[in-house]
Amino acid sequence: MKQQLEWWRTATIYQIYPKSFCDSGSKGTGDLQGIISKLDYLKTLGVDAIWLTPVYRSPMIDNGYDISDYYAINPDFGTMADFDQLLAQAHQRGIRVVMDIVVNHTSTEHIWFQSALGDKNSPYRDYYIWKDPVDGGVPNNWQSKFGGSAWALDPATGQYYLHLFAKEQADLNWENPKVREEVKAIIGFWAEKGVDGFRLDVINLISKQQDFPDDYQGDGRRFYTDGPRVHEYLQEISEAVFRKYGSVTVGEMSSTTLEHCQQYSAPDGKELSMVFNFHHLKVDYPNGDKWTKAPFDFRQLKSILNHWQQGLHNQGWGALFWCNHDQPRVVSRLGNDQQYRVESAKMLGASVHMMQGTPYVYQGEELGMTNPGYDSIDQYRDVESINMYDIMVNQQGKSEAEMLAILAQKSRDNSRTPMQWDDSRFAGFSAGEPWLAVADNYPEINAQQAVADEHSVFHFYRQLIAMRKEIEVITTGDYTDLMPQHDRIFCYKRESETQILLCINNYYGEPVECPLPENIDLTTAEYVLSNYSDVSMQRPVSRFTLRPYESRIVLIHKNDADLSIQY
Ligand SMILES: O=P(O)(O)OC[C@H]1O[C@H](O[C@H]2O[C@H](CO)[C@@H](O)[C@H](O)[C@H]2O)[C@H](O)[C@@H](O)[C@@H]1O
């Protein structure tokens, strides 16, 4: 008998970065009408929900993660009427809508900050975190995640305010109960409109250790990550709004731990539905340093995924993902974006979609879109990339060529290039010059081509999304890595009371022998999906050769029931 599960446990969520998704005119930036025009495409892909990165009013220093009005739509994206239309049109197609909520910080253009700046008596002064200078300088040595000190001076009062990100993103003071009431009101406003859920930006940074000590071991993050009152705050918000409206919630957890994530996403639902963690995406950060050009560590990747898959089973719920607007394109990062682009994009899709959790597909991932390979700093727009270029080239003396090679691998702009819709000028993204240059490969890699080609990455993703609804072990089964020491194959087993699923993947461009463990009984086994089309004709055997980037998904029926599922 099928268990009754919340909808999001069998769902796939599609992330839209509105600025780069679809421009309904010739502005060169995407908008809400553009999104509406592509809802049928998303329906064809089969996703259950869309997550929109911030569309609120914002000066766009950090592309909307610097909100200046939580109750208004950024005119660059459209109007509130456009938003209401998007919500209705998505719902009409059975697609839910998840909004991004950024409440660790606001834009310094927000009316609260504008009132607080320069006025110690402002009713909003205590909405932010202010400190007196220490020895005539910054209050402590914490570093901004975008480079430089995490403190900026308010010249009129002589105090500093905290900004963990850009100086235009001032951290809110969650110790102040009025701030928490404002957050509840904001979420309630959007939930009342019918929004189905919320993605909470860096939500595990909201509670800072109140003595604000210097950090002699790192950049300060240990004093505000998963901080002292974060669980209490989330429970308070959850009870007041999320549970009241039945919203799905996903917390973006920066530099977090499994133990905290078990609590954030515990099955009792007192805090959040699920969590994003980023540890598996730091396997190309040697010694934790993002700003290097380095290959990824395959064994470390598997070991991190294993740790989280096993640790969250029955104890929490994770978001499954390779890509988002902060990460380079996965096919360029862990796959091969040239000779084996299609094979490796599919293999990577299979290896993350067959895990336990809720998969997130970032726009263009379903096409196997690649990093653009920019070769000039003038092509970049991201505040983090531009800051780091300045620090490393102009202040630390790294060569320009070296830093450009690092940005071509690590910059957040790698994933923010315009969505490639067709082979017309500007890839069908806009009738005007896009805000960020389109990747040169759009004539070959685009949605029109992919939808028309039944062997495309798009149709493979469509099958993966459909399989999650049909094969219960994908949602409920436990997880075991069958070859943790193998240096080329990632082969894991999912097992429930009635089914076993094997997901077998070659992560490299050379063939490799794959011996399955002898105790796996393949009598009732069938291949349900592979990225090589001849595989479905075969019967699963226990020893075979995996071709470059080959992926095979095997389903074993423990009870001889529902054999031969078709996708
Ligand atoms: O790398 P982590 O320490 O684990 O942090 C995760 C991500 O956190 C930040 O991302 C989010 O917040 C930023 C400020 O609002 C925003 O710029 C970004 O777009 C958000 O997704 C950080 O910027 C990312 O690089 C980290 O991956």
PDBQT file of the ligand as one rigid body, heavy atoms in Angstrom, charges set to zero:
ROOT
HETATM    1  O1  LIG A 601      28.988  28.418   0.376  1.00  0.00    +0.000 OA
HETATM    2  P1  LIG A 601      28.164  28.454   1.637  1.00  0.00    +0.000 P 
HETATM    3  O2  LIG A 601      28.857  29.158   2.765  1.00  0.00    +0.000 OA
HETATM    4  O3  LIG A 601      27.691  27.066   2.027  1.00  0.00    +0.000 OA
HETATM    5  O4  LIG A 601      26.880  29.348   1.334  1.00  0.00    +0.000 OA
HETATM    6  C1  LIG A 601      25.873  29.016   0.423  1.00  0.00    +0.000 C 
HETATM    7  C2  LIG A 601      25.627  30.148  -0.528  1.00  0.00    +0.000 C 
HETATM    8  O5  LIG A 601      25.352  31.324   0.260  1.00  0.00    +0.000 OA
HETATM    9  C3  LIG A 601      25.231  32.556  -0.448  1.00  0.00    +0.000 C 
HETATM   10  O6  LIG A 601      24.121  32.539  -1.312  1.00  0.00    +0.000 OA
HETATM   11  C4  LIG A 601      22.895  33.194  -1.106  1.00  0.00    +0.000 C 
HETATM   12  O7  LIG A 601      22.947  34.449  -0.431  1.00  0.00    +0.000 OA
HETATM   13  C5  LIG A 601      23.580  35.534  -1.112  1.00  0.00    +0.000 C 
HETATM   14  C6  LIG A 601      23.250  36.793  -0.359  1.00  0.00    +0.000 C 
HETATM   15  O8  LIG A 601      21.850  36.968  -0.281  1.00  0.00    +0.000 OA
HETATM   16  C7  LIG A 601      23.177  35.658  -2.584  1.00  0.00    +0.000 C 
HETATM   17  O9  LIG A 601      24.120  36.480  -3.249  1.00  0.00    +0.000 OA
HETATM   18  C8  LIG A 601      23.123  34.319  -3.284  1.00  0.00    +0.000 C 
HETATM   19  O10 LIG A 601      22.705  34.473  -4.611  1.00  0.00    +0.000 OA
HETATM   20  C9  LIG A 601      22.239  33.418  -2.458  1.00  0.00    +0.000 C 
HETATM   21  O11 LIG A 601      21.990  32.173  -3.064  1.00  0.00    +0.000 OA
HETATM   22  C10 LIG A 601      26.517  32.770  -1.259  1.00  0.00    +0.000 C 
HETATM   23  O12 LIG A 601      26.430  33.965  -2.009  1.00  0.00    +0.000 OA
HETATM   24  C11 LIG A 601      26.769  31.625  -2.207  1.00  0.00    +0.000 C 
HETATM   25  O13 LIG A 601      27.977  31.819  -2.945  1.00  0.00    +0.000 OA
HETATM   26  C12 LIG A 601      26.871  30.330  -1.413  1.00  0.00    +0.000 C 
HETATM   27  O14 LIG A 601      26.925  29.245  -2.329  1.00  0.00    +0.000 OA
ENDROOT
TORSDOF 0
